[in-house]
Amino acid sequence: MQVTGITKTGVENQLAVEIFDIETVKTEIVQSIKNNDTLSLIDKVVDLYGDDVWFQSTKSIYDNYELYDLSKEELMVLGSLIIVSRFIP
């Protein structure tokens, strides 16, 4: 979706805005973990949705792991992804 606005200096700007549901992102992360397909997961999510969405999603999944039926091993994978993502510039 394109949004047009005028800055304080009177310059007209067009911005591309993407609207998404964070639950979709969380589902994508959980499915990748369950399918053992996490090699480029961090890059993929961050490139598509940004750092904040990655951190909000992974924190929510980790805090509510029972809702996502994650095994201990899958929870450890999620924890590792969270730790690794903190060191990626």
Backbone bond lengths (Angstrom), bond angles and torsions (degrees), N, CA, C in turn:
res aa  C-N    CA-C-N  psi(-1)  N-CA   C-N-CA  omega(-1)  CA-C   N-CA-C  phi
1 M - - - 1.434 - - 1.527 107.41 -
2 Q 1.299 117.12 137.54 1.465 122.81 177.56 1.523 109.54 -99.46
3 V 1.303 115.98 136.61 1.462 122.09 177.56 1.518 107.59 -123.46
4 T 1.315 116.04 132.14 1.460 120.70 178.49 1.520 108.68 -111.38
5 G 1.323 115.46 136.34 1.459 120.56 178.68 1.505 110.66 -146.09
6 I 1.313 115.76 165.32 1.462 121.67 179.16 1.522 108.18 -115.38
7 T 1.329 115.15 129.30 1.467 120.48 -179.88 1.525 110.17 -74.92
8 K 1.316 116.61 173.46 1.472 121.65 178.38 1.522 112.17 -60.63
9 T 1.322 116.12 -27.66 1.472 120.13 -179.68 1.530 111.64 -86.77
10 G 1.329 117.66 1.40 1.450 120.72 178.07 1.512 115.39 89.73
11 V 1.324 117.33 5.03 1.462 121.31 179.42 1.522 109.16 -83.30
12 E 1.329 115.09 132.18 1.459 119.58 178.70 1.522 110.08 -85.65
13 N 1.328 116.22 129.55 1.466 122.43 179.96 1.512 109.95 -122.18
14 Q 1.326 115.64 143.84 1.457 121.17 172.05 1.520 108.24 -113.08
15 L 1.308 115.48 132.93 1.455 121.58 179.12 1.520 109.49 -123.19
16 A 1.305 115.66 144.40 1.467 120.92 173.32 1.521 107.39 -92.51
17 V 1.304 116.19 127.08 1.453 121.48 -178.09 1.523 108.48 -120.68
18 E 1.323 115.57 132.35 1.460 120.52 176.91 1.514 108.48 -115.84
19 I 1.300 116.01 126.52 1.456 121.23 179.47 1.528 107.44 -104.09
20 F 1.322 116.59 133.06 1.458 121.07 -179.32 1.513 109.24 -145.84
21 D 1.284 115.93 166.46 1.455 123.76 178.93 1.521 108.27 -103.68
22 I 1.318 117.11 123.49 1.471 120.36 -177.36 1.534 111.20 -62.89
23 E 1.326 117.18 -25.80 1.467 119.45 176.92 1.529 110.84 -63.18
24 T 1.321 116.63 -33.19 1.459 121.11 176.90 1.523 110.05 -63.72
25 V 1.323 116.09 -41.21 1.468 120.83 179.20 1.526 109.75 -65.22
26 K 1.321 116.87 -44.34 1.471 120.19 179.63 1.528 110.70 -62.33
27 T 1.319 117.21 -40.35 1.463 120.91 177.88 1.516 110.56 -62.64
28 E 1.319 116.55 -41.62 1.468 121.09 178.51 1.525 111.22 -61.85
29 I 1.329 116.60 -42.60 1.471 121.35 179.65 1.528 109.89 -64.49
30 V 1.333 116.99 -48.28 1.469 120.93 -178.62 1.530 110.51 -61.78
31 Q 1.326 117.68 -44.45 1.460 120.50 -179.79 1.528 111.32 -62.97
32 S 1.319 116.80 -39.03 1.467 120.22 177.73 1.523 111.11 -63.15
33 I 1.327 116.27 -40.93 1.467 120.40 178.52 1.527 109.83 -65.91
34 K 1.327 117.52 -46.40 1.464 121.18 -179.01 1.529 112.02 -64.85
35 N 1.331 117.31 -30.78 1.466 121.43 179.20 1.522 112.74 -90.24
36 N 1.336 115.94 5.82 1.458 121.74 -179.26 1.534 111.12 54.33
37 D 1.326 115.39 43.49 1.458 122.62 -177.41 1.534 109.17 -124.13
38 T 1.332 115.61 63.68 1.466 119.72 -173.16 1.527 113.48 -110.24
39 L 1.324 117.72 7.03 1.458 120.84 -173.30 1.528 112.69 -54.21
40 S 1.313 118.59 -49.15 1.467 120.54 -178.62 1.530 111.34 -117.15
41 L 1.319 116.64 22.64 1.465 121.18 -175.84 1.524 112.67 -59.86
42 I 1.326 117.34 -46.41 1.464 120.37 -178.22 1.524 110.14 -59.90
43 D 1.327 116.53 -50.68 1.467 120.31 -179.58 1.525 111.53 -59.41
44 K 1.313 115.86 -42.97 1.463 120.73 -177.80 1.533 110.91 -61.35
45 V 1.322 116.90 -49.51 1.470 120.83 -178.32 1.522 110.77 -67.39
46 V 1.325 117.20 -44.79 1.467 120.35 -178.80 1.528 110.80 -65.14
47 D 1.327 117.80 -41.16 1.463 120.59 178.66 1.526 111.86 -63.59
48 L 1.328 116.73 -40.05 1.463 120.32 -177.36 1.528 113.68 -80.16
49 Y 1.341 116.87 -38.29 1.463 120.09 -170.02 1.527 115.04 -122.85
50 G 1.315 118.34 -18.26 1.462 121.25 179.24 1.515 113.46 102.02
51 D 1.336 114.14 163.28 1.469 122.07 -178.42 1.527 112.51 -60.13
52 D 1.329 116.26 -44.74 1.467 119.58 -175.90 1.523 111.59 -60.42
53 V 1.317 116.42 -40.68 1.464 119.85 -179.95 1.520 110.09 -67.04
54 W 1.341 117.30 -39.90 1.462 120.59 176.62 1.523 110.34 -58.36
55 F 1.340 116.87 -50.12 1.462 120.01 -176.73 1.525 111.91 -67.70
56 Q 1.331 118.04 -41.08 1.471 120.61 178.16 1.526 110.76 -63.29
57 S 1.328 116.12 -44.17 1.459 120.81 -177.86 1.519 111.89 -65.40
58 T 1.326 116.35 -50.07 1.467 119.13 -177.22 1.522 111.22 -66.56
59 K 1.321 118.15 -36.82 1.464 120.66 177.28 1.524 110.63 -64.05
60 S 1.316 116.44 -43.74 1.455 120.73 179.08 1.524 111.37 -63.40
61 I 1.324 116.78 -43.90 1.469 120.37 178.42 1.523 110.01 -62.42
62 Y 1.332 116.91 -45.96 1.462 121.24 -178.38 1.534 111.06 -62.93
63 D 1.335 116.18 -44.47 1.466 120.57 -178.95 1.528 112.38 -67.69
64 N 1.315 117.17 -26.25 1.466 121.86 -176.50 1.528 111.76 -123.43
65 Y 1.327 116.28 38.28 1.461 120.60 -173.16 1.527 113.33 -57.67
66 E 1.326 117.97 -26.96 1.464 120.49 179.97 1.525 110.67 -62.20
67 L 1.328 116.73 -34.54 1.472 121.07 -179.14 1.525 111.96 -67.35
68 Y 1.325 116.15 -23.93 1.466 120.88 -176.29 1.521 112.05 -101.47
69 D 1.330 116.71 4.30 1.464 122.46 176.91 1.532 111.94 53.45
70 L 1.335 115.43 46.36 1.465 120.03 178.85 1.522 109.92 -87.07
71 S 1.315 115.92 134.09 1.460 120.94 174.77 1.527 108.92 -73.58
72 K 1.319 117.21 171.08 1.465 120.27 177.55 1.525 110.91 -60.46
73 E 1.321 116.54 -39.56 1.466 120.58 179.68 1.524 110.77 -65.27
74 E 1.336 116.47 -42.87 1.467 120.67 179.00 1.525 110.92 -66.52
75 L 1.322 116.31 -36.52 1.469 120.22 176.59 1.529 110.35 -65.65
76 M 1.323 117.12 -37.10 1.464 120.61 176.80 1.530 110.50 -66.42
77 V 1.324 117.84 -37.47 1.470 121.32 176.47 1.522 109.33 -62.89
78 L 1.327 117.09 -45.94 1.467 120.61 178.22 1.524 110.49 -59.51
79 G 1.326 116.46 -45.38 1.465 120.03 178.31 1.514 111.93 -59.63
80 S 1.321 116.22 -41.18 1.469 120.42 178.30 1.529 111.02 -64.32
81 L 1.334 117.02 -41.84 1.470 120.56 178.24 1.521 110.97 -62.08
82 I 1.328 116.63 -39.91 1.464 120.82 179.00 1.523 109.72 -63.74
83 I 1.320 117.11 -45.86 1.478 120.74 -179.84 1.523 110.68 -63.26
84 V 1.332 116.91 -48.08 1.460 121.01 -178.96 1.529 110.67 -60.44
85 S 1.333 116.92 -40.54 1.468 120.28 -176.69 1.525 112.08 -63.98
86 R 1.307 117.50 -24.62 1.468 120.53 -179.91 1.528 111.92 -72.66
87 F 1.331 116.87 -18.37 1.458 120.78 -178.77 1.520 113.11 -100.54
88 I 1.320 116.80 -1.94 1.475 120.49 179.06 1.519 107.79 -87.27
89 P 1.330 116.87 124.30 1.476 118.89 -178.64 1.510 113.06 -69.07
